[in-house]
Amino acid sequence: MPFIERTLTGQILQASKHFPVVVLTGARQVGKTTLLTHLFPERHYITLDRPSIAEQAETDPAFFFRNHPPPLVLDEIQYTPSLFRHLKIEVDQDRLAYGKFIVTGSQKFSLMREVQESLAGRVAILQLEGLSIRELVAAKILPTALDLDLLVRIFTRGGFPELWIDPDKPHRLFLDSYIATYLERDVRQVLAVGNLRDFERFLRACALRSGQLLNKSDLARDVGISVPTATEWLSVLETLGQIVLLEPWFGNPSKRLVKSPKLYMCDPAMMIHLSGHQDTNLLTSPFIGAFWETLVFAELRKQLSAEDIGGKWWFYRDQEQTEIDFVLEQGTDLTFFECKWSDQPKVSDAKNMEKISNSLEKSQHIYRVKKQVLLSRAQEPFRLSPQLEVRPLSAVLQALEVV
């Protein structure tokens, strides 16, 4: 199978030279195994999602490590949680043997709990997300200039490497199978869901709310479950890398700010598939703004993570309904991002960014707004003001270069 170079490669190789254990997290089918077997072809590779191997590792870890000595790649280690204690024993035999174990897992929170309890100070933790537009352009799978036809393809295939390596693979069948196999299997492992149909309805309800403020009561009512159950299931979807809950920025004490997070599907293809849209009606859908916002946030998140730029993502919304889609906080510097599904954006499209920038400046706040960026379908980059830069669709992959 062809290999697509990933921008996280440098960080993984660097971490393997300085830590005994490297943990690579990420949702199913984003390419973790493919990447690691490409980077470390000489290592023995063990997948722990095979029940027979997982049972051996759980019941007799000493025998397991004698049969499979390091350096080793351990795939899907969440199936053998007790193995972490024995990894610590193996590592402590020689703390300077860096890169001894490369470990992957698809259930982030449970994995992190085991890592923190057993491997503190011995591990580097990295996260791999789906393919980014930048990676697809670098692999010459996509051109630099992206038109609407290509955007439909990006929307419907998302960041799943398998859908880009095999351009003829039917994406709807792939996504149906993804939900029915990987996702449902992992859901059953994380918690006891009595009726997977209820959980799938819940997943579809989340997809329809991507880009919106999270209202757990409304979400629970629409699916027919309790609010505590909705809270637990949201945590599961976060654990499995299917959703992100983006928290509001609270750095402006002069404003009454909302406290609820915004919900985003991690991959726009999952959002579009679960919401029941077809390729032919995407661009005329009333949800097109939410599709665009979900895609842009996925790309910004991937670039910040993969290139280790540093910073934290938030959104801004106050009680006056003044909202900014994304706020990148880097120390006391802020960059505002607005997403507009328009090929002719106007100054009025960025009025909220200007309003909050002026508010912070007048209050002599410690934070300063470094730049305002409007991400749209304009054909070329241009400025609407000295502080406001419009970036076109083709420049989503360079969005953070302005930071």
C-alpha positions as CSV (number, residue, x, y, z in Angstrom):
1,M,0.0,0.0,0.0
2,P,1.4,3.5,-0.9
3,F,2.6,5.5,2.1
4,I,1.6,9.1,2.6
5,E,4.3,11.1,4.5
6,R,2.9,12.5,7.8
7,T,4.0,15.8,9.3
8,L,4.2,14.2,12.8
9,T,7.1,12.0,11.6
10,G,9.8,14.4,13.0
11,Q,8.3,14.6,16.4
12,I,8.0,10.8,16.7
13,L,11.6,10.2,15.7
14,Q,12.8,12.9,18.0
15,A,10.8,11.5,20.9
16,S,12.2,8.0,20.3
17,K,15.7,9.3,20.8
18,H,14.9,10.9,24.2
19,F,12.3,8.7,25.9
20,P,12.2,5.0,26.7
21,V,8.5,4.8,25.7
22,V,6.7,6.7,23.0
23,V,2.8,6.6,23.0
24,L,1.0,7.5,19.8
25,T,-2.7,8.0,20.3
26,G,-5.4,8.6,17.7
27,A,-8.7,7.4,16.4
28,R,-9.1,4.1,14.5
29,Q,-8.0,4.1,10.9
30,V,-6.0,7.4,11.0
31,G,-2.8,5.6,10.0
32,K,-1.0,5.0,13.3
33,T,0.2,1.5,12.5
34,T,1.1,2.3,8.9
35,L,3.2,5.2,10.1
36,L,5.1,3.3,12.8
37,T,5.8,0.3,10.7
38,H,7.2,2.7,8.0
39,L,9.4,4.6,10.5
40,F,10.6,1.5,12.4
41,P,10.6,-1.4,9.9
42,E,13.3,-3.4,11.7
43,R,11.2,-3.7,14.9
44,H,9.0,-6.6,15.9
45,Y,5.4,-5.5,15.6
46,I,2.7,-7.0,17.9
47,T,-1.0,-6.1,17.6
48,L,-2.9,-6.5,20.9
49,D,-6.4,-6.3,19.4
50,R,-6.0,-10.1,18.6
51,P,-7.7,-11.7,21.6
52,S,-5.2,-14.6,21.9
53,I,-2.2,-12.3,22.0
54,A,-3.9,-9.9,24.4
55,E,-4.7,-12.8,26.8
56,Q,-1.2,-14.0,26.7
57,A,0.2,-10.5,27.5
58,E,-2.4,-10.0,30.3
59,T,-2.0,-13.4,32.0
60,D,1.8,-13.9,31.7
61,P,3.5,-10.6,30.8
62,A,7.0,-11.9,31.8
63,F,6.7,-14.7,29.3
64,F,5.2,-12.3,26.7
65,F,8.3,-10.0,26.9
66,R,10.7,-13.0,26.8
67,N,9.0,-14.1,23.6
68,H,8.9,-10.5,22.2
69,P,12.0,-8.6,23.4
70,P,12.4,-4.9,22.7
71,P,12.8,-2.8,20.7
72,L,9.1,-3.4,20.1
73,V,6.0,-1.8,18.6
74,L,2.9,-2.6,20.6
75,D,-0.3,-1.8,18.8
76,E,-3.7,-1.1,20.5
77,I,-2.3,-1.5,24.0
78,Q,-5.6,-0.5,25.6
79,Y,-6.7,-4.1,25.3
80,T,-4.0,-5.1,27.9
81,P,-4.1,-2.5,30.6
82,S,-2.1,-4.6,33.1
83,L,0.8,-4.6,30.7
84,F,1.7,-1.0,31.6
85,R,3.1,-2.1,35.0
86,H,5.4,-4.6,33.3
87,L,6.4,-2.0,30.8
88,K,7.7,0.1,33.7
89,I,9.7,-2.9,35.0
90,E,11.2,-3.4,31.5
91,V,12.0,0.3,31.1
92,D,13.6,0.6,34.6
93,Q,16.1,-2.1,33.8
94,D,17.8,0.5,31.7
95,R,16.3,4.0,31.8
96,L,18.8,5.2,29.1
97,A,17.6,2.7,26.5
98,Y,15.5,5.3,24.6
99,G,12.9,4.3,22.1
100,K,12.6,0.8,23.6
101,F,8.9,0.6,23.2
102,I,6.6,2.4,20.7
103,V,3.0,2.0,21.8
104,T,-0.3,2.9,20.1
105,G,-3.8,3.2,21.4
106,S,-7.2,4.3,20.1
107,Q,-8.8,5.0,23.4
108,K,-7.1,8.2,24.6
109,F,-8.4,8.8,28.1
110,S,-8.2,5.2,29.4
111,L,-4.7,5.0,27.8
112,M,-3.6,8.2,29.5
113,R,-4.8,7.0,32.9
114,E,-2.6,3.9,32.7
115,V,0.3,5.9,31.3
116,Q,0.1,8.4,34.2
117,E,-0.1,5.7,36.8
118,S,2.7,3.5,35.5
119,L,5.0,5.4,33.2
120,A,5.3,9.0,34.5
121,G,8.6,10.5,33.5
122,R,9.4,7.7,31.1
123,V,7.0,8.4,28.2
124,A,6.4,10.9,25.4
125,I,2.8,11.2,24.3
126,L,1.9,12.3,20.8
127,Q,-1.4,12.3,18.9
128,L,-2.0,11.5,15.3
129,E,-5.1,12.8,13.6
130,G,-6.4,12.0,10.2
131,L,-4.7,13.2,7.0
132,S,-4.6,16.9,6.6
133,I,-5.0,18.9,3.4
134,R,-1.3,19.9,3.7
135,E,-0.3,16.2,3.8
136,L,-2.5,15.4,0.8
137,V,-1.0,18.3,-1.2
138,A,2.5,17.3,-0.3
139,A,1.8,13.7,-1.5
140,K,0.5,15.2,-4.8
141,I,-2.9,13.6,-4.2
142,L,-4.5,17.1,-4.1
143,P,-3.4,20.2,-6.0
144,T,-2.5,23.4,-4.2
145,A,-5.5,25.2,-5.7
146,L,-8.7,23.7,-4.3
147,D,-11.9,24.2,-6.2
148,L,-15.5,23.2,-5.1
149,D,-15.4,19.8,-6.7
150,L,-12.2,19.0,-4.7
151,L,-13.8,20.4,-1.6
152,V,-16.7,18.0,-2.0
153,R,-14.2,15.2,-2.2
154,I,-12.4,16.4,1.0
155,F,-15.7,16.7,2.8
156,T,-16.8,13.2,1.9
157,R,-13.5,11.4,2.4
158,G,-12.2,13.3,5.3
159,G,-8.8,12.4,6.8
160,F,-9.0,8.6,6.4
161,P,-5.9,7.5,4.6
162,E,-7.5,4.4,3.1
163,L,-10.1,6.5,1.2
164,W,-7.3,8.6,-0.4
165,I,-4.9,5.8,-1.2
166,D,-7.7,3.9,-3.0
167,P,-9.5,6.8,-4.8
168,D,-12.2,4.4,-6.1
169,K,-13.2,3.0,-2.7
170,P,-16.9,3.8,-2.0
171,H,-16.7,6.2,1.0
172,R,-20.2,5.6,2.2
173,L,-19.6,1.8,2.4
174,F,-16.3,2.5,4.2
175,L,-17.9,4.8,6.8
176,D,-20.8,2.4,7.4
177,S,-18.3,-0.4,8.0
178,Y,-16.2,1.9,10.2
179,I,-19.2,2.6,12.5
180,A,-20.4,-1.0,12.5
181,T,-17.0,-2.6,13.3
182,Y,-14.3,-0.4,14.9
183,L,-16.5,2.1,16.6
184,E,-19.1,-0.3,18.0
185,R,-16.4,-2.7,19.1
186,D,-14.6,0.0,21.0
187,V,-17.8,1.4,22.4
188,R,-18.7,-2.0,23.9
189,Q,-15.2,-2.2,25.5
190,V,-15.4,1.2,27.1
191,L,-18.9,0.9,28.5
192,A,-21.9,-1.3,28.6
193,V,-24.3,0.1,26.0
194,G,-27.5,-1.9,26.2
195,N,-28.7,-0.8,22.8
196,L,-26.2,0.2,20.1
197,R,-29.0,1.7,18.1
198,D,-29.5,4.3,20.8
199,F,-25.8,5.0,20.7
200,E,-25.8,5.4,16.9
201,R,-28.7,7.8,17.2
202,F,-26.7,9.7,19.7
203,L,-23.7,9.8,17.3
204,R,-26.0,11.1,14.5
205,A,-27.4,13.7,16.9
206,C,-23.9,14.9,17.7
207,A,-23.0,15.1,14.0
208,L,-26.0,17.4,13.4
209,R,-24.7,19.6,16.2
210,S,-21.1,20.0,15.1
211,G,-20.1,23.6,15.4
212,Q,-22.8,24.4,18.0
213,L,-22.9,25.1,21.7
214,L,-23.4,21.9,23.6
215,N,-26.7,21.6,25.3
216,K,-26.7,18.2,27.0
217,S,-30.4,18.4,28.0
218,D,-31.5,19.0,24.4
219,L,-29.2,16.3,23.1
220,A,-30.4,13.8,25.7
221,R,-34.1,14.6,25.0
222,D,-33.7,14.2,21.2
223,V,-32.1,10.7,21.6
224,G,-34.4,9.6,24.5
225,I,-31.7,9.1,27.1
226,S,-30.9,10.7,30.4
227,V,-28.5,13.7,30.8
228,P,-26.0,11.6,32.9
229,T,-26.0,9.0,30.1
230,A,-25.5,11.7,27.4
231,T,-22.6,13.0,29.5
232,E,-21.0,9.5,29.7
233,W,-21.5,8.9,26.0
234,L,-19.9,12.2,25.1
235,S,-16.9,11.2,27.2
236,V,-16.7,7.9,25.2
237,L,-16.8,9.7,21.9
238,E,-14.0,12.0,23.1
239,T,-12.0,8.9,24.3
240,L,-12.4,7.3,20.8
241,G,-11.3,10.4,19.0
242,Q,-14.6,11.1,17.3
243,I,-15.5,14.5,18.8
244,V,-13.8,17.5,20.3
245,L,-15.3,19.7,23.0
246,L,-13.9,23.2,22.5
247,E,-14.0,25.2,25.6
248,P,-14.8,29.0,25.8
249,W,-12.0,31.5,26.4
250,F,-12.3,33.2,29.8
251,G,-9.6,35.8,29.5
252,N,-11.8,38.8,29.3
253,P,-13.0,39.7,32.9
254,S,-15.0,42.7,31.7
255,K,-17.5,40.4,29.9
256,R,-20.0,37.8,31.0
257,L,-19.0,34.8,29.0
258,V,-20.8,31.5,28.2
259,K,-19.6,28.4,30.1
260,S,-20.8,25.7,27.7
261,P,-18.3,24.2,25.2
262,K,-18.8,23.8,21.5
263,L,-19.1,20.3,20.0
264,Y,-17.2,19.4,16.9
265,M,-16.9,16.1,15.0
266,C,-13.2,15.4,14.6
267,D,-13.6,14.4,10.9
268,P,-16.0,16.2,8.5
269,A,-16.6,13.0,6.6
270,M,-18.1,11.4,9.6
271,M,-20.2,14.5,10.3
272,I,-21.6,14.5,6.7
273,H,-22.1,10.8,6.5
274,L,-24.0,10.6,9.8
275,S,-26.2,13.6,9.0
276,G,-27.4,11.7,5.9
277,H,-26.1,14.1,3.2
278,Q,-25.2,12.9,-0.3
279,D,-22.4,14.2,-2.5
280,T,-24.8,15.9,-4.8
281,N,-26.5,18.1,-2.2
282,L,-23.6,19.1,0.0
283,L,-23.0,22.5,-1.4
284,T,-26.6,23.5,-1.2
285,S,-27.2,22.1,2.2
286,P,-28.3,24.5,5.0
287,F,-25.5,22.8,7.0
288,I,-22.8,23.9,4.6
289,G,-21.5,26.6,7.1
290,A,-21.2,23.9,9.8
291,F,-19.4,21.5,7.4
292,W,-16.9,24.3,6.5
293,E,-16.4,25.3,10.1
294,T,-15.8,21.6,11.1
295,L,-13.3,21.1,8.3
296,V,-11.4,24.3,9.0
297,F,-11.1,23.5,12.7
298,A,-9.9,20.0,11.9
299,E,-7.2,21.5,9.7
300,L,-6.1,24.1,12.2
301,R,-6.0,21.5,15.0
302,K,-3.9,19.1,12.9
303,Q,-1.4,21.7,11.9
304,L,-0.9,23.0,15.5
305,S,-0.4,19.5,16.8
306,A,1.8,18.1,14.0
307,E,4.2,21.0,13.8
308,D,4.5,21.6,17.5
309,I,3.8,25.3,17.2
310,G,2.5,25.5,20.7
311,G,-0.7,27.1,21.8
312,K,-4.2,26.3,23.0
313,W,-7.5,26.5,21.0
314,W,-10.6,28.2,22.4
315,F,-13.7,29.9,21.1
316,Y,-15.2,33.2,22.3
317,R,-18.8,33.9,23.1
318,D,-20.4,36.3,25.6
319,Q,-23.9,36.9,26.9
320,E,-24.4,39.5,24.2
321,Q,-24.0,36.7,21.6
322,T,-20.7,38.2,20.3
323,E,-18.9,35.1,19.0
324,I,-15.5,34.3,17.4
325,D,-15.2,30.9,15.9
326,F,-11.6,30.1,17.1
327,V,-9.1,31.8,19.4
328,L,-5.5,30.6,19.4
329,E,-3.8,31.5,22.7
330,Q,0.0,31.6,22.7
331,G,1.2,33.1,26.0
332,T,-0.4,36.5,26.0
333,D,-0.8,36.6,22.2
334,L,-4.2,35.8,20.7
335,T,-5.0,35.1,17.0
336,F,-8.7,35.2,16.1
337,F,-10.1,33.0,13.3
338,E,-13.5,33.3,11.6
339,C,-14.9,30.9,9.1
340,K,-17.2,32.1,6.3
341,W,-18.7,30.1,3.5
342,S,-18.4,33.0,1.1
343,D,-16.3,33.7,-1.9
344,Q,-16.6,37.5,-1.4
345,P,-16.2,38.1,2.3
346,K,-16.8,41.6,3.7
347,V,-15.6,43.7,6.6
348,S,-18.9,43.0,8.3
349,D,-18.1,39.3,8.4
350,A,-15.3,40.1,10.8
351,K,-17.1,42.6,13.0
352,N,-16.9,40.4,16.1
353,M,-13.2,40.0,15.9
354,E,-12.8,43.8,15.6
355,K,-15.2,44.4,18.4
356,I,-13.4,42.1,20.9
357,S,-10.0,43.3,19.8
358,N,-11.0,46.9,20.5
359,S,-12.4,45.8,23.9
360,L,-9.2,44.2,25.0
361,E,-7.1,47.1,23.8
362,K,-9.3,49.7,25.6
363,S,-9.2,47.7,28.8
364,Q,-5.4,47.6,28.7
365,H,-5.7,43.8,29.1
366,I,-2.5,41.6,29.4
367,Y,-3.6,39.8,26.2
368,R,-3.1,41.4,22.8
369,V,-4.7,40.4,19.5
370,K,-1.8,39.6,17.2
371,K,-3.8,39.0,14.1
372,Q,-7.4,38.5,12.8
373,V,-7.9,35.9,10.1
374,L,-11.0,35.3,8.0
375,L,-11.0,31.9,6.3
376,S,-13.2,31.9,3.3
377,R,-13.7,30.7,-0.3
378,A,-12.0,33.9,-1.8
379,Q,-9.7,33.1,-4.7
380,E,-6.7,35.1,-3.4
381,P,-5.5,36.3,-0.1
382,F,-6.1,40.0,0.6
383,R,-6.5,42.4,3.5
384,L,-9.7,44.1,4.5
385,S,-7.9,46.2,7.1
386,P,-4.3,46.4,8.5
387,Q,-5.3,43.9,11.2
388,L,-7.6,41.7,9.1
389,E,-6.4,39.2,6.6
390,V,-8.7,37.1,4.3
391,R,-7.3,33.7,3.5
392,P,-8.8,31.7,0.6
393,L,-9.8,28.0,0.5
394,S,-6.5,27.0,-1.0
395,A,-4.7,28.6,2.0
396,V,-6.3,26.6,4.7
397,L,-3.1,24.6,4.7
398,Q,-1.1,27.7,5.4
399,A,-3.5,29.2,7.9
400,L,-1.2,29.0,10.8
401,E,1.8,30.5,8.9
402,V,0.3,33.9,9.5
403,V,0.5,33.3,13.3
